[in-house]
Amino acid sequence: MPLFKKRTVGKPGEWYYCLEHKKVEEGPDCPGKDRFGPYATPEEARRAMETAADRNLEWDTDPRWRDKAQQQDADDE
């Protein structure tokens, strides 16, 4: 007996951005490795790549996530 049930159809109102097809889809039509989501609205899903870029920038520039080696390199410059 599997631990997790594979869902083949999404719940109504779940929106995803498919990275392969570059489009918004309702429900998980594509494999999880190829999508971002779920989002509450199609508009949120449409902005998935922009949201990801903003979050990546936040992480890249957050001083709490810099390790000591990176900090030392920055201090040496």
OpenMM code with the backbone's topology and positions (N, CA, C; nanometers):
from openmm import Vec3, app, unit

residues = "MET PRO LEU PHE LYS LYS ARG THR VAL GLY LYS PRO GLY GLU TRP TYR TYR CYS LEU GLU HIS LYS LYS VAL GLU GLU GLY PRO ASP CYS PRO GLY LYS ASP ARG PHE GLY PRO TYR ALA THR PRO GLU GLU ALA ARG ARG ALA MET GLU THR ALA ALA ASP ARG ASN LEU GLU TRP ASP THR ASP PRO ARG TRP ARG ASP LYS ALA GLN GLN GLN ASP ALA ASP ASP GLU".split()
positions = [
    Vec3(0.0846, -0.1178, 0.0000),
    Vec3(0.0000, 0.0000, 0.0000),
    Vec3(0.0892, 0.1243, 0.0000),
    Vec3(0.0695, 0.2154, -0.0949),
    Vec3(0.1539, 0.3346, -0.1021),
    Vec3(0.1251, 0.4302, 0.0121),
    Vec3(0.2291, 0.5011, 0.0521),
    Vec3(0.2146, 0.6010, 0.1575),
    Vec3(0.1385, 0.7235, 0.1101),
    Vec3(0.1640, 0.7626, -0.0129),
    Vec3(0.1007, 0.8817, -0.0676),
    Vec3(0.0182, 0.8434, -0.1888),
    Vec3(-0.0999, 0.8985, -0.1938),
    Vec3(-0.1876, 0.8741, -0.3058),
    Vec3(-0.1527, 0.9699, -0.4184),
    Vec3(-0.1393, 0.9213, -0.5381),
    Vec3(-0.1093, 1.0079, -0.6520),
    Vec3(-0.2388, 1.0736, -0.6994),
    Vec3(-0.2363, 1.2052, -0.7022),
    Vec3(-0.3527, 1.2775, -0.7517),
    Vec3(-0.3389, 1.2961, -0.9002),
    Vec3(-0.4383, 1.2568, -0.9730),
    Vec3(-0.4333, 1.2750, -1.1173),
    Vec3(-0.5093, 1.3989, -1.1617),
    Vec3(-0.6006, 1.4462, -1.0777),
    Vec3(-0.6735, 1.5687, -1.1098),
    Vec3(-0.6605, 1.6649, -0.9926),
    Vec3(-0.6615, 1.7911, -1.0238),
    Vec3(-0.6484, 1.8906, -0.9192),
    Vec3(-0.7817, 1.9251, -0.8565),
    Vec3(-0.7723, 1.9952, -0.7480),
    Vec3(-0.8925, 2.0468, -0.6837),
    Vec3(-0.9381, 2.1697, -0.7610),
    Vec3(-1.0672, 2.1925, -0.7680),
    Vec3(-1.1140, 2.3148, -0.8338),
    Vec3(-1.0523, 2.4364, -0.7655),
    Vec3(-1.0043, 2.5286, -0.8453),
    Vec3(-0.9464, 2.6502, -0.7904),
    Vec3(-0.7972, 2.6426, -0.7644),
    Vec3(-0.7333, 2.5296, -0.7917),
    Vec3(-0.5866, 2.5213, -0.7810),
    Vec3(-0.5271, 2.5559, -0.9170),
    Vec3(-0.4387, 2.6516, -0.9160),
    Vec3(-0.3769, 2.6977, -1.0410),
    Vec3(-0.2275, 2.6748, -1.0349),
    Vec3(-0.1699, 2.6369, -1.1463),
    Vec3(-0.0276, 2.6070, -1.1571),
    Vec3(0.0301, 2.6783, -1.2777),
    Vec3(0.1602, 2.7048, -1.2712),
    Vec3(0.2314, 2.7556, -1.3882),
    Vec3(0.3195, 2.6430, -1.4380),
    Vec3(0.2955, 2.5980, -1.5606),
    Vec3(0.3731, 2.4898, -1.6201),
    Vec3(0.5008, 2.5465, -1.6812),
    Vec3(0.6144, 2.4987, -1.6327),
    Vec3(0.7443, 2.5467, -1.6808),
    Vec3(0.7755, 2.4954, -1.8205),
    Vec3(0.7245, 2.3785, -1.8544),
    Vec3(0.7510, 2.3212, -1.9867),
    Vec3(0.6689, 2.3897, -2.0950),
    Vec3(0.5400, 2.4085, -2.0685),
    Vec3(0.4508, 2.4676, -2.1683),
    Vec3(0.4408, 2.6194, -2.1565),
    Vec3(0.4957, 2.6730, -2.0461),
    Vec3(0.4946, 2.8175, -2.0203),
    Vec3(0.3533, 2.8742, -2.0254),
    Vec3(0.2639, 2.8071, -1.9501),
    Vec3(0.1265, 2.8542, -1.9449),
    Vec3(0.0637, 2.8180, -1.8111),
    Vec3(-0.0455, 2.8867, -1.7798),
    Vec3(-0.1213, 2.8637, -1.6575),
    Vec3(-0.2177, 2.7481, -1.6816),
    Vec3(-0.2238, 2.6573, -1.5833),
    Vec3(-0.3130, 2.5425, -1.5949),
    Vec3(-0.3920, 2.5278, -1.4653),
    Vec3(-0.5176, 2.4874, -1.4773),
    Vec3(-0.5967, 2.4580, -1.3583),
    Vec3(-0.5800, 2.3102, -1.3275),
    Vec3(-0.5387, 2.2830, -1.2051),
    Vec3(-0.5154, 2.1441, -1.1664),
    Vec3(-0.3779, 2.0984, -1.2124),
    Vec3(-0.3235, 1.9949, -1.1489),
    Vec3(-0.1895, 1.9484, -1.1865),
    Vec3(-0.1921, 1.8604, -1.3108),
    Vec3(-0.1967, 1.9233, -1.4273),
    Vec3(-0.1952, 1.8479, -1.5528),
    Vec3(-0.0570, 1.7925, -1.5836),
    Vec3(0.0461, 1.8671, -1.5512),
    Vec3(0.1835, 1.8261, -1.5806),
    Vec3(0.2500, 1.7734, -1.4532),
    Vec3(0.3591, 1.6978, -1.4675),
    Vec3(0.4297, 1.6458, -1.3498),
    Vec3(0.4799, 1.7581, -1.2594),
    Vec3(0.4935, 1.7264, -1.1315),
    Vec3(0.5368, 1.8247, -1.0332),
    Vec3(0.6701, 1.8888, -1.0655),
    Vec3(0.7606, 1.8157, -1.1293),
    Vec3(0.8922, 1.8709, -1.1628),
    Vec3(0.8829, 1.9820, -1.2672),
    Vec3(0.7697, 1.9918, -1.3348),
    Vec3(0.7532, 2.0885, -1.4423),
    Vec3(0.6593, 2.2032, -1.4076),
    Vec3(0.6280, 2.2210, -1.2792),
    Vec3(0.5304, 2.3248, -1.2481),
    Vec3(0.5596, 2.3945, -1.1154),
    Vec3(0.5090, 2.5171, -1.1039),
    Vec3(0.5064, 2.5925, -0.9792),
    Vec3(0.3614, 2.5984, -0.9344),
    Vec3(0.3391, 2.5919, -0.8047),
    Vec3(0.2037, 2.6046, -0.7544),
    Vec3(0.1777, 2.5062, -0.6439),
    Vec3(0.0591, 2.5017, -0.5927),
    Vec3(-0.0613, 2.5668, -0.6445),
    Vec3(-0.0730, 2.7127, -0.6003),
    Vec3(-0.1434, 2.7876, -0.6814),
    Vec3(-0.1760, 2.9261, -0.6537),
    Vec3(-0.3273, 2.9384, -0.6408),
    Vec3(-0.3721, 3.0411, -0.5707),
    Vec3(-0.5150, 3.0601, -0.5469),
    Vec3(-0.5885, 3.1144, -0.6686),
    Vec3(-0.5160, 3.1905, -0.7527),
    Vec3(-0.5814, 3.2519, -0.8689),
    Vec3(-0.4946, 3.2318, -0.9929),
    Vec3(-0.5562, 3.2397, -1.1102),
    Vec3(-0.4764, 3.2314, -1.2336),
    Vec3(-0.3767, 3.3467, -1.2457),
    Vec3(-0.4125, 3.4629, -1.1916),
    Vec3(-0.3214, 3.5782, -1.1988),
    Vec3(-0.1941, 3.5523, -1.1186),
    Vec3(-0.2087, 3.4920, -1.0003),
    Vec3(-0.0904, 3.4578, -0.9209),
    Vec3(-0.0038, 3.3568, -0.9957),
    Vec3(-0.0660, 3.2591, -1.0571),
    Vec3(0.0093, 3.1585, -1.1331),
    Vec3(0.0799, 3.2225, -1.2520),
    Vec3(0.0158, 3.3196, -1.3151),
    Vec3(0.0740, 3.3877, -1.4308),
    Vec3(0.2010, 3.4632, -1.3916),
    Vec3(0.2073, 3.5084, -1.2656),
    Vec3(0.3243, 3.5823, -1.2163),
    Vec3(0.4265, 3.4906, -1.1479),
    Vec3(0.4155, 3.3612, -1.1658),
    Vec3(0.5011, 3.2650, -1.0941),
    Vec3(0.6496, 3.2893, -1.1184),
    Vec3(0.6893, 3.3125, -1.2402),
    Vec3(0.8315, 3.3328, -1.2697),
    Vec3(0.8826, 3.4632, -1.2080),
    Vec3(0.8010, 3.5656, -1.2110),
    Vec3(0.8384, 3.6936, -1.1494),
    Vec3(0.8504, 3.6772, -0.9975),
    Vec3(0.7562, 3.6062, -0.9383),
    Vec3(0.7600, 3.5805, -0.7943),
    Vec3(0.8854, 3.5020, -0.7570),
    Vec3(0.9185, 3.4009, -0.8364),
    Vec3(1.0381, 3.3204, -0.8097),
    Vec3(1.1640, 3.4050, -0.8201),
    Vec3(1.1715, 3.4913, -0.9203),
    Vec3(1.2885, 3.5781, -0.9363),
    Vec3(1.3021, 3.6739, -0.8182),
    Vec3(1.1897, 3.7291, -0.7724),
    Vec3(1.1928, 3.8200, -0.6566),
    Vec3(1.2404, 3.7461, -0.5316),
    Vec3(1.1904, 3.6248, -0.5117),
    Vec3(1.2312, 3.5471, -0.3937),
    Vec3(1.3777, 3.5076, -0.4010),
    Vec3(1.4243, 3.4715, -0.5186),
    Vec3(1.5661, 3.4371, -0.5345),
    Vec3(1.6546, 3.5565, -0.5017),
    Vec3(1.6156, 3.6739, -0.5471),
    Vec3(1.6926, 3.7951, -0.5182),
    Vec3(1.6953, 3.8227, -0.3684),
    Vec3(1.5807, 3.8052, -0.3015),
    Vec3(1.5768, 3.8243, -0.1568),
    Vec3(1.6737, 3.7301, -0.0863),
    Vec3(1.6738, 3.6033, -0.1263),
    Vec3(1.7632, 3.5053, -0.0636),
    Vec3(1.9092, 3.5376, -0.0943),
    Vec3(1.9375, 3.5758, -0.2181),
    Vec3(2.0758, 3.6033, -0.2569),
    Vec3(2.1330, 3.7240, -0.1849),
    Vec3(2.0481, 3.8182, -0.1468),
    Vec3(2.0973, 3.9403, -0.0844),
    Vec3(2.0700, 3.9461, 0.0658),
    Vec3(2.0149, 3.8421, 0.1242),
    Vec3(1.9854, 3.8399, 0.2674),
    Vec3(2.1134, 3.8075, 0.3447),
    Vec3(2.1621, 3.9000, 0.4269),
    Vec3(2.2883, 3.8772, 0.4982),
    Vec3(2.2808, 3.7618, 0.5994),
    Vec3(2.1610, 3.7251, 0.6418),
    Vec3(2.1494, 3.6132, 0.7375),
    Vec3(2.1885, 3.4799, 0.6751),
    Vec3(2.1885, 3.4703, 0.5413),
    Vec3(2.2169, 3.3427, 0.4746),
    Vec3(2.3573, 3.3370, 0.4171),
    Vec3(2.4388, 3.4340, 0.4470),
    Vec3(2.5776, 3.4316, 0.3995),
    Vec3(2.6607, 3.3540, 0.4996),
    Vec3(2.7401, 3.2599, 0.4527),
    Vec3(2.8257, 3.1865, 0.5463),
    Vec3(2.9560, 3.2637, 0.5688),
    Vec3(3.0343, 3.2173, 0.6638),
    Vec3(3.1555, 3.2908, 0.7009),
    Vec3(3.2569, 3.2978, 0.5875),
    Vec3(3.2667, 3.1950, 0.5049),
    Vec3(3.3610, 3.1967, 0.3920),
    Vec3(3.3224, 3.3056, 0.2931),
    Vec3(3.1940, 3.3178, 0.2630),
    Vec3(3.1500, 3.4233, 0.1727),
    Vec3(3.1743, 3.5602, 0.2344),
    Vec3(3.1496, 3.5733, 0.3624),
    Vec3(3.1706, 3.6986, 0.4310),
    Vec3(3.3186, 3.7376, 0.4291),
    Vec3(3.4072, 3.6404, 0.4514),
    Vec3(3.5499, 3.6655, 0.4492),
    Vec3(3.5946, 3.7103, 0.3110),
    Vec3(3.5413, 3.6436, 0.2044),
    Vec3(3.5758, 3.6825, 0.0686),
    Vec3(3.5323, 3.8271, 0.0403),
    Vec3(3.4145, 3.8630, 0.0876),
    Vec3(3.3648, 3.9999, 0.0672),
    Vec3(3.4513, 4.0997, 0.1434),
    Vec3(3.4956, 4.0631, 0.2615),
    Vec3(3.5796, 4.1531, 0.3406),
    Vec3(3.7179, 4.1712, 0.2774),
    Vec3(3.7689, 4.0682, 0.2092),
    Vec3(3.9015, 4.0736, 0.1473),
    Vec3(3.9030, 4.1631, 0.0227),
    Vec3(3.7873, 4.1876, -0.0365),
    Vec3(3.7830, 4.2653, -0.1615),
    Vec3(3.7979, 4.4114, -0.1391),
] * unit.nanometer
topology = app.Topology()
chain = topology.addChain("A")
for resn in residues:
    res = topology.addResidue(resn, chain)
    for name in ("N", "CA", "C"):
        topology.addAtom(name, app.Element.getBySymbol(name[0]), res)
